[in-house]
Amino acid sequence: MIFGLSVAEFEDLSLKFLLSGLIAYMFFIIWNVARVSRAGRYGTIWLFLVMGLGMFGFMAKELIIKLLGL
C-alpha cells in the first residue's frame, strides 16, 4: 500500500497526473515553437492543430474506452 492506495491504483493515478503534466508541457513547447519561429496567427493555429492531434487522439481513446465500459 502506497499512501493508502494499492499499487494498481497508485499507478493509474500517477499515469493520469504525470501524463496530463506532459501534455501541458507539450502545449507549451508548441506555443514556444510558434513564438520563436514567428509563425503568426494562422501558423500558430496550424501548429497547434497538427501537433496537437496526436495528444487529442490519446485523450479521445481514453474517453471512448470509458464510454464503452471496457
PDB file of N, CA, C and O in Angstrom:
ATOM      1  N   MET A   1       0.838  -1.181   0.000  1.00  0.00           N
ATOM      2  CA  MET A   1       0.000   0.000   0.000  1.00  0.00           C
ATOM      3  C   MET A   1       0.887   1.250   0.000  1.00  0.00           C
ATOM      4  O   MET A   1       1.779   1.394   0.836  1.00  0.00           O
ATOM      5  N   ILE A   2       0.631   2.120  -0.925  1.00  0.00           N
ATOM      6  CA  ILE A   2       1.360   3.376  -1.022  1.00  0.00           C
ATOM      7  C   ILE A   2       0.353   4.491  -0.768  1.00  0.00           C
ATOM      8  O   ILE A   2      -0.572   4.687  -1.557  1.00  0.00           O
ATOM      9  N   PHE A   3       0.530   5.224   0.334  1.00  0.00           N
ATOM     10  CA  PHE A   3      -0.381   6.309   0.709  1.00  0.00           C
ATOM     11  C   PHE A   3      -1.823   5.826   0.801  1.00  0.00           C
ATOM     12  O   PHE A   3      -2.743   6.570   0.461  1.00  0.00           O
ATOM     13  N   GLY A   4      -2.034   4.612   1.247  1.00  0.00           N
ATOM     14  CA  GLY A   4      -3.377   4.064   1.391  1.00  0.00           C
ATOM     15  C   GLY A   4      -3.976   3.568   0.095  1.00  0.00           C
ATOM     16  O   GLY A   4      -5.166   3.255   0.045  1.00  0.00           O
ATOM     17  N   LEU A   5      -3.175   3.490  -0.958  1.00  0.00           N
ATOM     18  CA  LEU A   5      -3.649   3.018  -2.252  1.00  0.00           C
ATOM     19  C   LEU A   5      -2.957   1.704  -2.594  1.00  0.00           C
ATOM     20  O   LEU A   5      -1.831   1.447  -2.168  1.00  0.00           O
ATOM     21  N   SER A   6      -3.642   0.891  -3.357  1.00  0.00           N
ATOM     22  CA  SER A   6      -2.977  -0.311  -3.867  1.00  0.00           C
ATOM     23  C   SER A   6      -2.005   0.122  -4.960  1.00  0.00           C
ATOM     24  O   SER A   6      -2.061   1.256  -5.437  1.00  0.00           O
ATOM     25  N   VAL A   7      -1.137  -0.763  -5.342  1.00  0.00           N
ATOM     26  CA  VAL A   7      -0.142  -0.440  -6.370  1.00  0.00           C
ATOM     27  C   VAL A   7      -0.830  -0.092  -7.691  1.00  0.00           C
ATOM     28  O   VAL A   7      -0.414   0.845  -8.373  1.00  0.00           O
ATOM     29  N   ALA A   8      -1.866  -0.829  -8.056  1.00  0.00           N
ATOM     30  CA  ALA A   8      -2.570  -0.567  -9.316  1.00  0.00           C
ATOM     31  C   ALA A   8      -3.243   0.806  -9.291  1.00  0.00           C
ATOM     32  O   ALA A   8      -3.201   1.532 -10.284  1.00  0.00           O
ATOM     33  N   GLU A   9      -3.861   1.167  -8.168  1.00  0.00           N
ATOM     34  CA  GLU A   9      -4.499   2.481  -8.053  1.00  0.00           C
ATOM     35  C   GLU A   9      -3.466   3.599  -8.120  1.00  0.00           C
ATOM     36  O   GLU A   9      -3.692   4.624  -8.764  1.00  0.00           O
ATOM     37  N   PHE A  10      -2.333   3.399  -7.455  1.00  0.00           N
ATOM     38  CA  PHE A  10      -1.259   4.399  -7.475  1.00  0.00           C
ATOM     39  C   PHE A  10      -0.715   4.577  -8.887  1.00  0.00           C
ATOM     40  O   PHE A  10      -0.480   5.704  -9.324  1.00  0.00           O
ATOM     41  N   GLU A  11      -0.513   3.472  -9.604  1.00  0.00           N
ATOM     42  CA  GLU A  11      -0.014   3.548 -10.974  1.00  0.00           C
ATOM     43  C   GLU A  11      -1.008   4.258 -11.883  1.00  0.00           C
ATOM     44  O   GLU A  11      -0.613   5.062 -12.728  1.00  0.00           O
ATOM     45  N   ASP A  12      -2.296   3.967 -11.715  1.00  0.00           N
ATOM     46  CA  ASP A  12      -3.324   4.603 -12.535  1.00  0.00           C
ATOM     47  C   ASP A  12      -3.367   6.108 -12.277  1.00  0.00           C
ATOM     48  O   ASP A  12      -3.429   6.897 -13.220  1.00  0.00           O
ATOM     49  N   LEU A  13      -3.336   6.507 -11.017  1.00  0.00           N
ATOM     50  CA  LEU A  13      -3.334   7.927 -10.666  1.00  0.00           C
ATOM     51  C   LEU A  13      -2.072   8.618 -11.168  1.00  0.00           C
ATOM     52  O   LEU A  13      -2.143   9.718 -11.715  1.00  0.00           O
ATOM     53  N   SER A  14      -0.929   7.987 -10.986  1.00  0.00           N
ATOM     54  CA  SER A  14       0.336   8.570 -11.434  1.00  0.00           C
ATOM     55  C   SER A  14       0.338   8.761 -12.941  1.00  0.00           C
ATOM     56  O   SER A  14       0.776   9.798 -13.439  1.00  0.00           O
ATOM     57  N   LEU A  15      -0.146   7.769 -13.663  1.00  0.00           N
ATOM     58  CA  LEU A  15      -0.190   7.866 -15.118  1.00  0.00           C
ATOM     59  C   LEU A  15      -1.039   9.044 -15.551  1.00  0.00           C
ATOM     60  O   LEU A  15      -0.639   9.812 -16.426  1.00  0.00           O
ATOM     61  N   LYS A  16      -2.209   9.194 -14.945  1.00  0.00           N
ATOM     62  CA  LYS A  16      -3.109  10.271 -15.350  1.00  0.00           C
ATOM     63  C   LYS A  16      -2.524  11.640 -15.028  1.00  0.00           C
ATOM     64  O   LYS A  16      -2.558  12.531 -15.877  1.00  0.00           O
ATOM     65  N   PHE A  17      -1.986  11.831 -13.823  1.00  0.00           N
ATOM     66  CA  PHE A  17      -1.457  13.134 -13.446  1.00  0.00           C
ATOM     67  C   PHE A  17      -0.173  13.475 -14.196  1.00  0.00           C
ATOM     68  O   PHE A  17      -0.020  14.595 -14.685  1.00  0.00           O
ATOM     69  N   LEU A  18       0.739  12.528 -14.289  1.00  0.00           N
ATOM     70  CA  LEU A  18       2.006  12.814 -14.955  1.00  0.00           C
ATOM     71  C   LEU A  18       1.822  12.979 -16.462  1.00  0.00           C
ATOM     72  O   LEU A  18       2.492  13.801 -17.086  1.00  0.00           O
ATOM     73  N   LEU A  19       0.925  12.206 -17.036  1.00  0.00           N
ATOM     74  CA  LEU A  19       0.656  12.350 -18.462  1.00  0.00           C
ATOM     75  C   LEU A  19      -0.032  13.676 -18.756  1.00  0.00           C
ATOM     76  O   LEU A  19       0.221  14.294 -19.790  1.00  0.00           O
ATOM     77  N   SER A  20      -0.900  14.113 -17.852  1.00  0.00           N
ATOM     78  CA  SER A  20      -1.532  15.430 -18.011  1.00  0.00           C
ATOM     79  C   SER A  20      -0.479  16.528 -17.970  1.00  0.00           C
ATOM     80  O   SER A  20      -0.537  17.476 -18.752  1.00  0.00           O
ATOM     81  N   GLY A  21       0.476  16.403 -17.066  1.00  0.00           N
ATOM     82  CA  GLY A  21       1.566  17.376 -16.996  1.00  0.00           C
ATOM     83  C   GLY A  21       2.406  17.367 -18.256  1.00  0.00           C
ATOM     84  O   GLY A  21       2.823  18.421 -18.738  1.00  0.00           O
ATOM     85  N   LEU A  22       2.655  16.194 -18.788  1.00  0.00           N
ATOM     86  CA  LEU A  22       3.435  16.083 -20.021  1.00  0.00           C
ATOM     87  C   LEU A  22       2.692  16.725 -21.191  1.00  0.00           C
ATOM     88  O   LEU A  22       3.306  17.402 -22.015  1.00  0.00           O
ATOM     89  N   ILE A  23       1.391  16.521 -21.271  1.00  0.00           N
ATOM     90  CA  ILE A  23       0.597  17.120 -22.342  1.00  0.00           C
ATOM     91  C   ILE A  23       0.606  18.642 -22.225  1.00  0.00           C
ATOM     92  O   ILE A  23       0.731  19.345 -23.228  1.00  0.00           O
ATOM     93  N   ALA A  24       0.473  19.150 -21.001  1.00  0.00           N
ATOM     94  CA  ALA A  24       0.533  20.606 -20.797  1.00  0.00           C
ATOM     95  C   ALA A  24       1.896  21.143 -21.221  1.00  0.00           C
ATOM     96  O   ALA A  24       1.980  22.203 -21.841  1.00  0.00           O
ATOM     97  N   TYR A  25       2.952  20.425 -20.893  1.00  0.00           N
ATOM     98  CA  TYR A  25       4.298  20.847 -21.288  1.00  0.00           C
ATOM     99  C   TYR A  25       4.454  20.822 -22.808  1.00  0.00           C
ATOM    100  O   TYR A  25       5.118  21.688 -23.377  1.00  0.00           O
ATOM    101  N   MET A  26       3.846  19.835 -23.468  1.00  0.00           N
ATOM    102  CA  MET A  26       3.920  19.760 -24.925  1.00  0.00           C
ATOM    103  C   MET A  26       3.192  20.937 -25.573  1.00  0.00           C
ATOM    104  O   MET A  26       3.642  21.455 -26.595  1.00  0.00           O
ATOM    105  N   PHE A  27       2.070  21.363 -24.987  1.00  0.00           N
ATOM    106  CA  PHE A  27       1.387  22.551 -25.499  1.00  0.00           C
ATOM    107  C   PHE A  27       2.269  23.785 -25.330  1.00  0.00           C
ATOM    108  O   PHE A  27       2.300  24.650 -26.205  1.00  0.00           O
ATOM    109  N   PHE A  28       2.982  23.869 -24.215  1.00  0.00           N
ATOM    110  CA  PHE A  28       3.916  24.980 -24.018  1.00  0.00           C
ATOM    111  C   PHE A  28       5.013  24.949 -25.079  1.00  0.00           C
ATOM    112  O   PHE A  28       5.390  25.996 -25.606  1.00  0.00           O
ATOM    113  N   ILE A  29       5.526  23.769 -25.398  1.00  0.00           N
ATOM    114  CA  ILE A  29       6.572  23.639 -26.415  1.00  0.00           C
ATOM    115  C   ILE A  29       6.046  24.088 -27.774  1.00  0.00           C
ATOM    116  O   ILE A  29       6.743  24.792 -28.503  1.00  0.00           O
ATOM    117  N   ILE A  30       4.814  23.685 -28.125  1.00  0.00           N
ATOM    118  CA  ILE A  30       4.230  24.098 -29.402  1.00  0.00           C
ATOM    119  C   ILE A  30       4.087  25.614 -29.447  1.00  0.00           C
ATOM    120  O   ILE A  30       4.410  26.244 -30.454  1.00  0.00           O
ATOM    121  N   TRP A  31       3.600  26.199 -28.349  1.00  0.00           N
ATOM    122  CA  TRP A  31       3.453  27.657 -28.291  1.00  0.00           C
ATOM    123  C   TRP A  31       4.816  28.336 -28.431  1.00  0.00           C
ATOM    124  O   TRP A  31       4.940  29.351 -29.118  1.00  0.00           O
ATOM    125  N   ASN A  32       5.835  27.776 -27.781  1.00  0.00           N
ATOM    126  CA  ASN A  32       7.178  28.366 -27.844  1.00  0.00           C
ATOM    127  C   ASN A  32       7.752  28.263 -29.263  1.00  0.00           C
ATOM    128  O   ASN A  32       8.394  29.199 -29.739  1.00  0.00           O
ATOM    129  N   VAL A  33       7.526  27.150 -29.928  1.00  0.00           N
ATOM    130  CA  VAL A  33       7.987  26.997 -31.312  1.00  0.00           C
ATOM    131  C   VAL A  33       7.309  28.035 -32.200  1.00  0.00           C
ATOM    132  O   VAL A  33       7.956  28.647 -33.050  1.00  0.00           O
ATOM    133  N   ALA A  34       6.011  28.232 -32.004  1.00  0.00           N
ATOM    134  CA  ALA A  34       5.287  29.225 -32.805  1.00  0.00           C
ATOM    135  C   ALA A  34       5.814  30.633 -32.531  1.00  0.00           C
ATOM    136  O   ALA A  34       5.945  31.440 -33.452  1.00  0.00           O
ATOM    137  N   ARG A  35       6.112  30.923 -31.279  1.00  0.00           N
ATOM    138  CA  ARG A  35       6.595  32.256 -30.914  1.00  0.00           C
ATOM    139  C   ARG A  35       7.993  32.510 -31.473  1.00  0.00           C
ATOM    140  O   ARG A  35       8.251  33.566 -32.051  1.00  0.00           O
ATOM    141  N   VAL A  36       8.891  31.545 -31.301  1.00  0.00           N
ATOM    142  CA  VAL A  36      10.280  31.723 -31.739  1.00  0.00           C
ATOM    143  C   VAL A  36      10.377  31.781 -33.266  1.00  0.00           C
ATOM    144  O   VAL A  36      11.186  32.530 -33.815  1.00  0.00           O
ATOM    145  N   SER A  37       9.550  30.989 -33.943  1.00  0.00           N
ATOM    146  CA  SER A  37       9.614  30.975 -35.401  1.00  0.00           C
ATOM    147  C   SER A  37       8.790  32.085 -36.041  1.00  0.00           C
ATOM    148  O   SER A  37       8.749  32.208 -37.265  1.00  0.00           O
ATOM    149  N   ARG A  38       8.133  32.895 -35.207  1.00  0.00           N
ATOM    150  CA  ARG A  38       7.283  33.987 -35.683  1.00  0.00           C
ATOM    151  C   ARG A  38       6.259  33.476 -36.690  1.00  0.00           C
ATOM    152  O   ARG A  38       6.128  34.009 -37.792  1.00  0.00           O
ATOM    153  N   ALA A  39       5.540  32.438 -36.290  1.00  0.00           N
ATOM    154  CA  ALA A  39       4.604  31.771 -37.179  1.00  0.00           C
ATOM    155  C   ALA A  39       3.383  32.630 -37.499  1.00  0.00           C
ATOM    156  O   ALA A  39       2.727  32.399 -38.515  1.00  0.00           O
ATOM    157  N   GLY A  40       3.068  33.591 -36.680  1.00  0.00           N
ATOM    158  CA  GLY A  40       1.880  34.396 -36.920  1.00  0.00           C
ATOM    159  C   GLY A  40       0.632  33.680 -36.412  1.00  0.00           C
ATOM    160  O   GLY A  40       0.706  32.583 -35.859  1.00  0.00           O
ATOM    161  N   ARG A  41      -0.498  34.317 -36.610  1.00  0.00           N
ATOM    162  CA  ARG A  41      -1.748  33.761 -36.091  1.00  0.00           C
ATOM    163  C   ARG A  41      -2.100  32.437 -36.759  1.00  0.00           C
ATOM    164  O   ARG A  41      -2.367  31.448 -36.077  1.00  0.00           O
ATOM    165  N   TYR A  42      -2.103  32.413 -38.079  1.00  0.00           N
ATOM    166  CA  TYR A  42      -2.507  31.204 -38.796  1.00  0.00           C
ATOM    167  C   TYR A  42      -1.471  30.088 -38.660  1.00  0.00           C
ATOM    168  O   TYR A  42      -1.827  28.913 -38.564  1.00  0.00           O
ATOM    169  N   GLY A  43      -0.215  30.449 -38.651  1.00  0.00           N
ATOM    170  CA  GLY A  43       0.826  29.443 -38.439  1.00  0.00           C
ATOM    171  C   GLY A  43       0.724  28.809 -37.073  1.00  0.00           C
ATOM    172  O   GLY A  43       0.927  27.604 -36.932  1.00  0.00           O
ATOM    173  N   THR A  44       0.410  29.607 -36.060  1.00  0.00           N
ATOM    174  CA  THR A  44       0.242  29.081 -34.708  1.00  0.00           C
ATOM    175  C   THR A  44      -0.959  28.153 -34.641  1.00  0.00           C
ATOM    176  O   THR A  44      -0.905  27.097 -34.010  1.00  0.00           O
ATOM    177  N   ILE A  45      -2.038  28.551 -35.292  1.00  0.00           N
ATOM    178  CA  ILE A  45      -3.236  27.691 -35.318  1.00  0.00           C
ATOM    179  C   ILE A  45      -2.901  26.357 -35.962  1.00  0.00           C
ATOM    180  O   ILE A  45      -3.291  25.307 -35.449  1.00  0.00           O
ATOM    181  N   TRP A  46      -2.184  26.383 -37.079  1.00  0.00           N
ATOM    182  CA  TRP A  46      -1.818  25.138 -37.763  1.00  0.00           C
ATOM    183  C   TRP A  46      -0.879  24.286 -36.918  1.00  0.00           C
ATOM    184  O   TRP A  46      -1.009  23.062 -36.875  1.00  0.00           O
ATOM    185  N   LEU A  47       0.064  24.937 -36.250  1.00  0.00           N
ATOM    186  CA  LEU A  47       0.966  24.186 -35.377  1.00  0.00           C
ATOM    187  C   LEU A  47       0.193  23.465 -34.284  1.00  0.00           C
ATOM    188  O   LEU A  47       0.405  22.276 -34.048  1.00  0.00           O
ATOM    189  N   PHE A  48      -0.704  24.183 -33.617  1.00  0.00           N
ATOM    190  CA  PHE A  48      -1.488  23.556 -32.557  1.00  0.00           C
ATOM    191  C   PHE A  48      -2.399  22.474 -33.111  1.00  0.00           C
ATOM    192  O   PHE A  48      -2.571  21.428 -32.485  1.00  0.00           O
ATOM    193  N   LEU A  49      -2.983  22.713 -34.274  1.00  0.00           N
ATOM    194  CA  LEU A  49      -3.880  21.727 -34.869  1.00  0.00           C
ATOM    195  C   LEU A  49      -3.138  20.444 -35.227  1.00  0.00           C
ATOM    196  O   LEU A  49      -3.548  19.350 -34.840  1.00  0.00           O
ATOM    197  N   VAL A  50      -2.060  20.587 -35.956  1.00  0.00           N
ATOM    198  CA  VAL A  50      -1.341  19.410 -36.454  1.00  0.00           C
ATOM    199  C   VAL A  50      -0.596  18.686 -35.328  1.00  0.00           C
ATOM    200  O   VAL A  50      -0.687  17.465 -35.203  1.00  0.00           O
ATOM    201  N   MET A  51       0.136  19.442 -34.516  1.00  0.00           N
ATOM    202  CA  MET A  51       0.930  18.799 -33.465  1.00  0.00           C
ATOM    203  C   MET A  51       0.059  18.356 -32.289  1.00  0.00           C
ATOM    204  O   MET A  51       0.431  17.444 -31.551  1.00  0.00           O
ATOM    205  N   GLY A  52      -1.076  18.986 -32.117  1.00  0.00           N
ATOM    206  CA  GLY A  52      -1.948  18.622 -31.013  1.00  0.00           C
ATOM    207  C   GLY A  52      -2.868  17.450 -31.317  1.00  0.00           C
ATOM    208  O   GLY A  52      -3.475  16.898 -30.399  1.00  0.00           O
ATOM    209  N   LEU A  53      -2.987  17.058 -32.578  1.00  0.00           N
ATOM    210  CA  LEU A  53      -3.884  15.954 -32.932  1.00  0.00           C
ATOM    211  C   LEU A  53      -3.462  14.629 -32.300  1.00  0.00           C
ATOM    212  O   LEU A  53      -4.313  13.826 -31.918  1.00  0.00           O
ATOM    213  N   GLY A  54      -2.182  14.401 -32.191  1.00  0.00           N
ATOM    214  CA  GLY A  54      -1.712  13.166 -31.572  1.00  0.00           C
ATOM    215  C   GLY A  54      -2.105  13.097 -30.104  1.00  0.00           C
ATOM    216  O   GLY A  54      -2.538  12.050 -29.623  1.00  0.00           O
ATOM    217  N   MET A  55      -1.957  14.204 -29.396  1.00  0.00           N
ATOM    218  CA  MET A  55      -2.353  14.239 -27.983  1.00  0.00           C
ATOM    219  C   MET A  55      -3.868  14.113 -27.852  1.00  0.00           C
ATOM    220  O   MET A  55      -4.364  13.449 -26.942  1.00  0.00           O
ATOM    221  N   PHE A  56      -4.596  14.749 -28.758  1.00  0.00           N
ATOM    222  CA  PHE A  56      -6.052  14.653 -28.723  1.00  0.00           C
ATOM    223  C   PHE A  56      -6.492  13.215 -28.975  1.00  0.00           C
ATOM    224  O   PHE A  56      -7.438  12.738 -28.349  1.00  0.00           O
ATOM    225  N   GLY A  57      -5.816  12.528 -29.880  1.00  0.00           N
ATOM    226  CA  GLY A  57      -6.144  11.130 -30.160  1.00  0.00           C
ATOM    227  C   GLY A  57      -5.959  10.254 -28.947  1.00  0.00           C
ATOM    228  O   GLY A  57      -6.770   9.364 -28.693  1.00  0.00           O
ATOM    229  N   PHE A  58      -4.905  10.492 -28.195  1.00  0.00           N
ATOM    230  CA  PHE A  58      -4.671   9.710 -26.982  1.00  0.00           C
ATOM    231  C   PHE A  58      -5.774   9.968 -25.955  1.00  0.00           C
ATOM    232  O   PHE A  58      -6.270   9.033 -25.326  1.00  0.00           O
ATOM    233  N   MET A  59      -6.152  11.227 -25.789  1.00  0.00           N
ATOM    234  CA  MET A  59      -7.210  11.558 -24.834  1.00  0.00           C
ATOM    235  C   MET A  59      -8.557  11.019 -25.305  1.00  0.00           C
ATOM    236  O   MET A  59      -9.350  10.548 -24.489  1.00  0.00           O
ATOM    237  N   ALA A  60      -8.825  11.080 -26.596  1.00  0.00           N
ATOM    238  CA  ALA A  60     -10.078  10.566 -27.142  1.00  0.00           C
ATOM    239  C   ALA A  60     -10.173   9.054 -26.950  1.00  0.00           C
ATOM    240  O   ALA A  60     -11.251   8.523 -26.686  1.00  0.00           O
ATOM    241  N   LYS A  61      -9.043   8.367 -27.083  1.00  0.00           N
ATOM    242  CA  LYS A  61      -9.035   6.918 -26.881  1.00  0.00           C
ATOM    243  C   LYS A  61      -9.470   6.581 -25.463  1.00  0.00           C
ATOM    244  O   LYS A  61     -10.272   5.668 -25.263  1.00  0.00           O
ATOM    245  N   GLU A  62      -8.954   7.302 -24.482  1.00  0.00           N
ATOM    246  CA  GLU A  62      -9.330   7.064 -23.090  1.00  0.00           C
ATOM    247  C   GLU A  62     -10.817   7.332 -22.863  1.00  0.00           C
ATOM    248  O   GLU A  62     -11.485   6.584 -22.149  1.00  0.00           O
ATOM    249  N   LEU A  63     -11.332   8.402 -23.473  1.00  0.00           N
ATOM    250  CA  LEU A  63     -12.746   8.740 -23.342  1.00  0.00           C
ATOM    251  C   LEU A  63     -13.628   7.668 -23.965  1.00  0.00           C
ATOM    252  O   LEU A  63     -14.651   7.293 -23.394  1.00  0.00           O
ATOM    253  N   ILE A  64     -13.237   7.177 -25.127  1.00  0.00           N
ATOM    254  CA  ILE A  64     -14.013   6.133 -25.803  1.00  0.00           C
ATOM    255  C   ILE A  64     -14.014   4.859 -24.963  1.00  0.00           C
ATOM    256  O   ILE A  64     -15.046   4.196 -24.856  1.00  0.00           O
ATOM    257  N   ILE A  65     -12.893   4.511 -24.376  1.00  0.00           N
ATOM    258  CA  ILE A  65     -12.824   3.333 -23.515  1.00  0.00           C
ATOM    259  C   ILE A  65     -13.772   3.481 -22.329  1.00  0.00           C
ATOM    260  O   ILE A  65     -14.470   2.534 -21.968  1.00  0.00           O
ATOM    261  N   LYS A  66     -13.799   4.675 -21.720  1.00  0.00           N
ATOM    262  CA  LYS A  66     -14.705   4.923 -20.584  1.00  0.00           C
ATOM    263  C   LYS A  66     -16.163   4.831 -21.027  1.00  0.00           C
ATOM    264  O   LYS A  66     -16.991   4.252 -20.324  1.00  0.00           O
ATOM    265  N   LEU A  67     -16.480   5.402 -22.193  1.00  0.00           N
ATOM    266  CA  LEU A  67     -17.869   5.396 -22.665  1.00  0.00           C
ATOM    267  C   LEU A  67     -18.353   3.992 -23.015  1.00  0.00           C
ATOM    268  O   LEU A  67     -19.516   3.663 -22.783  1.00  0.00           O
ATOM    269  N   LEU A  68     -17.482   3.172 -23.565  1.00  0.00           N
ATOM    270  CA  LEU A  68     -17.863   1.819 -23.932  1.00  0.00           C
ATOM    271  C   LEU A  68     -17.845   0.875 -22.735  1.00  0.00           C
ATOM    272  O   LEU A  68     -18.402  -0.221 -22.790  1.00  0.00           O
ATOM    273  N   GLY A  69     -17.209   1.303 -21.667  1.00  0.00           N
ATOM    274  CA  GLY A  69     -17.167   0.486 -20.461  1.00  0.00           C
ATOM    275  C   GLY A  69     -16.243  -0.708 -20.558  1.00  0.00           C
ATOM    276  O   GLY A  69     -16.490  -1.738 -19.931  1.00  0.00           O
ATOM    277  N   LEU A  70     -15.177  -0.584 -21.339  1.00  0.00           N
ATOM    278  CA  LEU A  70     -14.232  -1.698 -21.494  1.00  0.00           C
ATOM    279  C   LEU A  70     -13.182  -1.678 -20.407  1.00  0.00           C
ATOM    280  O   LEU A  70     -12.305  -2.541 -20.380  1.00  0.00           O
TER     281      LEU A  70
END
